[in-house]
Amino acid sequence: MSEKALVGGVGMIPFSKPGASPSYTDMGADATRRALADAGIDYRLVQQAYVGYVYGDSTCGQTALYEVGLTGIPIVNVNNNCSTGSTALYLARQAVATGDADCVLALGFEQMQAGALKSHWDDRPRTRARFQHIMQALTADVPELPQALRTFGGAGREHMQKYGTTMEAFAAIRAKASRHAANNPLALFRNVVTTEDVMNDKVMWPGVMTRLMACPPTCGAAAALIVSEKFAKQHGLRSDVQILAQAMTTDPVDSFDPPSLISYAGFHMARAAAAKVYDQAGVDPKDIRVCELHDCFAHNELLTYEALGLCEIGAGEKFVMDGNNTYGGQVVTNPSGGLLSKGHPLGATGLAQCYELTHQLRGTAEHRQVANANVALQHNLGLGGACVVTLYGKNAA
C-alpha cells in the first residue's frame, strides 16, 4: 500500500535578476532553512534530499546543503531542464509513498546568467538534437531568433493559424500574470501592465510575440519537506496538505510525428500526465479552482489550458477572454504571478509552484487566496523532455 505523502513544510526566497542574487549556496541553504522553520523541525530529522538545478557542476546539492548541516544523508542531484524542481519533488514524494523514508527534502535553486537560455557544452550533441529539424523547418522564416522563442512562439503561431487565436489573447495572459504578481512579495516583477502595454512592448516576432510575453531569466530557490503521516504525528507537523496524485511523462511519438510545434512544445506530455493524475485521484479537471502551470511564454499558458483539460482544444482564447483563468472565473491560474512575473530560475520553479499551492490549500495565501480551494493542480514542463503534473488536496486526517 502507498503511504500518504504530506507537505510538511515549504520555503522560498524572493526571486531576483541575474547578477543581483546571492550565490546558489546561500539561496539553497536559505530556502531549506525556511522550509525547516515552516515545518518546525531540525535538519537532523531529514532522511534524504533531492536537489535540482540545471546550471551547475556535479554535487552542487551537497555544497548548498552542507551549509545547513553535515548529517551524512543521501543527497541526489537532479537535472531535468525546466521541470527539474518538480522532478526533485517527484522523487521525494516517491520515497515517502513507498515507505523508503519518512522525511525527505526537495530543494531547487538556480544562479542564472542574463540573456536567452543556452547550452554550455558545444563539443557534443545538444539535447533533442535528433528532432530539432522539426522546429527549424517550421520556423525557417525566423532563423535568427533564440531556440526557446522559436519553439514556444512557433507553437503559439500554429494555434493562431489553426484556431484563429489572436495575439491579444497572449497579451491578456501576461497582463493577468502581472495583476496576480502584484500581491506576491516573492515575485520579481510586481508592476501591473495592461493588455495594451504588452501589445505595445518591444516586438520579438512580428504578429506573434512581444518581449513581455516571455518569462525572464531569474535566480532563486525554493524547498519542500515531504513527510509521512506517521512522521507528521510523531513530530507535531501540520498535515493538512497532501499530494493526492502525481505523474511524470516524457515524449511520446506524437511529440514529433506528424511535425507540429504545439506537439514539439510538450502538449502531449502534459495531456498524458494530467490524464494519469485525474485518473489516480478520481478528479475531474472542472473541479480544479487553482492551478500553477508552466507559463514560460504566454503562448504556452494558453496551450496548457487545453492540455490539462481546463478548456476544450481550440477554446483557449475564449477561456482567456471570458475571464475563466483568474479570480471570479473557472480556475485561478498562476496566482503567484507565474513564470512570467514571478520569474523562472529553472531548478527552483517546480518547488516555487509547490510553495504557492501549499499556501493556497492552507488558506494562508493572503491577498492571493483563492476561495474554495480544496484541490490544487501543478504543471511543470521541461523540453528534452519531461513533464510533471501534481495534484494536491486537503488531507482528511
N, C-alpha and C positions, 0 to 999 in steps of 0.2 A: 504494500500500500504506500501511496505517496504521502509524505509529511506535508503539513501546511507550511508554506513559505511566507513569513510575515516581514513587513518592512519595519524593523525595529528602530531605525534612526536614519536621518538624512542630513547632509551638509553640503553647502555650496558657497563659493566665494563670488563676489561681483566679477563679471567678465570685463576685460579691458582690451585696448588696442595693442597690437604687436609693438614691442619696444617700451610699453608703459606698464607691463606686468611684472610681478616678482618672478623669480626663477621657478621652473617646474617643481623643484624640490620643495620650495616654500608653499607653492599653490597646492600641491598634492597633500602635503602634511597638514596644511590649514583646513582643507576640506574634510580630511579624515578626522581631525580633532573636533570639527563642528558636528560631524555625524555621531561621533562617540558621545559628545556632550548632549546632543539631542536624545540619544538613547539612554544616557545616564550610566554608561559602563566604562570600564578601563580597557585600554588596548590589549592588555594581557588576556582578556577573555575571548578575543578574536582567534579563531582556529585556522582559518585560511584567508587568503586575499587574492583577488583577481584585479589586475591593474591595467587599464587601457590607455594607450597613446599611439599616435601614428608617426610623429616626427621626433625620434629619439633613438638612442643606442639601446642595445640589449641591457636588461636589468635596471632600467630607469625606475621601474616599480619598486624594486628594493631600495634604490637610492632615496626615493621620496619617503617610503615608509620607515626606513631606518631613522629618520628624523623624529618619528613618533615613538618608536621602541624597537628594541632588538630582542625579539621573543622566539626566533627560530622557526616560525610557522612557514608553511609552503606559501610562496608568493609567485603567482603565474602572470607573466606579461602577455598582453593581448593586443593584437593589431588587426583590425578588420575594416580599414578605411573609415568612412564616416559613421558606420554602425559600431565602432569599437566600444564605446561606453556601454551600449545595451548588450553587446556580446559579453562583456565582463559581468553584467547583471545576469544574463542568461546562465552563465557558468556558476555564479554564486547561488542563484535560485536552484539550479540543478543539484548542487552539492547538498543543500538543505533538504530539498524534496526527496532525495534518495536516501537520506539518513546518514550520509557520509560525514556531515558536520552540523553543528547546531548554531554556529555564529560565524558568518562569512562576510567579509568586506568586499564590496565592489567599488573601485576607485577609478576615475578617469580624469586625465588632465591633458593640456596641450599648451606648449610655448611655441606659438606660430610665428612665422615671418610674414611681413606685409606682402601684398600682391596676390595674384592668382595662384591656385594650388599647382604644384609642380613636383615631378619626381626628382629625387636627389641621387638617383642611380642611372647614369647614362651609358653604362657599359654592358647592359643586359636587357632582355626583353621587358617591355612595360606590361603592367597588369592589363588584362583584357586585350593584349596585342593581337590575338587571333581574330578578334571581332571588330577592331577599330575601323576597319574598312567600311563597315556599315554606317557609322557616324560620319566618317569622312565623305562618303558618297552622298549621303542625304543632306549634308551641309557644305557641299562643294562650292557653293556661292559665297561662303564666308570663311575661307581657309585661314584668315588672319586672326580669328577670334580664339580665345583660350578653349581648351577641350571641354571643361565643365560647362561653360556658357553655351558652346555649340550643342552639347548633349541635351541639357535641360531646356535651353531656349528653342532648340530644334524640336523637342517633344511638344513644347507649347505651341509652336508654329503648326505642327502637324494637327494638333487639336483644333486650332483655329481654322485650318483648311478643311478638316473633316466635319466639324460640327458648327462652324460659324462663330466660334468664340471670339470675343473682341479683346483687344489689348487693355481696354478699360477694366475688364474683369480681373486681370492680373494686378492692375494698379489698385483696385479696390481691396484686394487681398493684402497688399503691402500697407495700405492706409489703415486697415483693420488691425494689422500687427502693431502698428505704432500706437494706436489707441490703447491696446492691451498693455503694451510695454510701459506706458506712462504710469501704470500702477505697480510696476515691478522694480524695486530698488536695486535688484541684482542685474538688471538688463543694461547693456552698453548704451543703446540708443533709446532715449526716453522722450525725445521730441516728437510731437504729433504732426503727421503730414496728412494731407488730403489726397484724394484720388487725382485731383488736378496737379498737385505738387509732384506726384510720382510720374504722371504723364509728361510733365514739363521738365523733368530732370534730364541729365546728360543721356543721349541716345547711345546705347551699346550695340543694338541691332535694329535698324530701321523697320518699323512696323511690328516688331516682336518684343523688344525689351529696352527699358531704361535702367540706369545704374541702380536706382533704389529697389529694383525688383530682384536683386541678387544679395545674398547674405554676405556680411563682411568677414574677413579672417580675424579671429579674436583669440585671446588667451584666457584660460580659466581652468577651474577644477570643480568636481562635484563627487559626492560619495554616498553610498547607501549601505546600511548593515542589514543583511537578510538573516533572519533567525527562525528557529523552530518554535512552535507553540510552547513546547516544554521549556525551552531556554527562556522565553519571554516570561513565563510564570515564575521560574526559579529566581530570576534576577530583577523582577519587577518592571520589565519593559512594557511600553504600551504595545498593544496587539490589535489595534483597530484597523490596520490596513494590511490586506493580504494580496499576494499575486495569485489571481484565480486561474489564469492560463497564460501560456507563453509559447511562441513558436519562432524558430529561425529557419529561413529558407535561403537557398542560393538559386542561381539562374537555371530555369528550365530551357528546353529547346525553343519555346515560344519567345524568349527574350531576343532571339536572333533570327528566327525564321518563321514567317516572312519578315524581311527588313522593315523595321518601324522604330522610330526614335522613342515613341511612347513605351514600347516594349523594352527597348535598349536601356531606357532610364529607370527601369525597375518595377514597372507596373505589375508584371506577372508574379514577381517575387512577393510584392506587397499583398496582392489579392490572395495568393495561396496561403501566406502566413496568417492573414486576417481570417480566412475561412477556417483554418485549423483552430484558431483561438476561439472563435464564436462557437464552433462545434464542441470544443473541450468544456467550455463554460456554460453552454446552453443559453447563450445570449444572442439577441438579435441586434444588428447594428443600429436599429432605430431606438434601442434602449440607451444608447450612449449619449450622455449630456455634456461630457467634457473630454477633449482629446488633445494630446500634444503630438504633432506629426512633423515630419521632416521637410520643412519649407526652406530648403537651401536656395531655391528660387521660387518666386511667387507662382510660377508655372507648375512646379512640382506639387505645391499645395493643392491646386485645383485638380491635378491628375490623381492625387492621393485620396481626395474625397471619393472619387469614383472607385478607386482600387479597394478602399476599405468598406465600400457599400453604404457610405453615408448619403449618397445620392445615386441615381441611375447613371450609367455610362453615357456621356454626351450632355448631361444635365448640369455640369459643374458651374457654368456661368449663371444659370438661373438660381442655383443654390446660393451663390455669392450675392447676386443682385437682390434676392428675396431676403437677405439678412439671416440666412439659416446657419451661418458659420460664426455667429457672435452672440453676445448676450441678448436674450429675448427671442432667439431663434431656436433651431432644432438642436444644435450642438455647438458649444463654445470651443472653437479650435485655437490652440496655442494661446491660452490666457496669459502665459508668461511673456508673450511677445514673439515667441518662436525664434528660429534661427535668424530670421530677417531683422529683428530688432534686438533680441537678447544677445545674439552673437552665436558663432559656431566654432568653438575650439574642439576640433574633431573628436578627440578622445573623451571629452567631458560631456558632449551633447546628450548622449543617451541617459546619463545619470542626472543631468540637469532636468531632463524631462521627468524622470522618476521623482526628483525633488519636488517639482511643481505639482504633480498629480497626487503625491502623498499628502501635501498640504491641502489640496482640494478635498480629498476624502476625509481628512481630519477636520475640515471646516476651519482651517487656520490660514487661509489664503488672503485674508483681509479684503482690500478693495478689489481683488481679482476673483473673489469667491463666486463660484458657480452654484446656483440654487439647485437643490435636489440632486446632488451628485452622489450616486450610490455605487456606480461603476465608472472607471476611467480607462481610456484607451491610449496606448503609446505606440508610435510607429517611428522607427529609426532605420534609415537606409544607407547602405554603403555600396557604391558601384565596385564591381570586381568579381564577385558581388556577394552581398549578404543583406538580408532584411530581418529585423527582429520586431515582432509585434507582441505587446504585453498588455494583458487586461488586469487591472487592479479592482478590488472591491472592498467594501467594508466587511470586516471579519465578524461573523456571528459567533462570538465566543460563548 
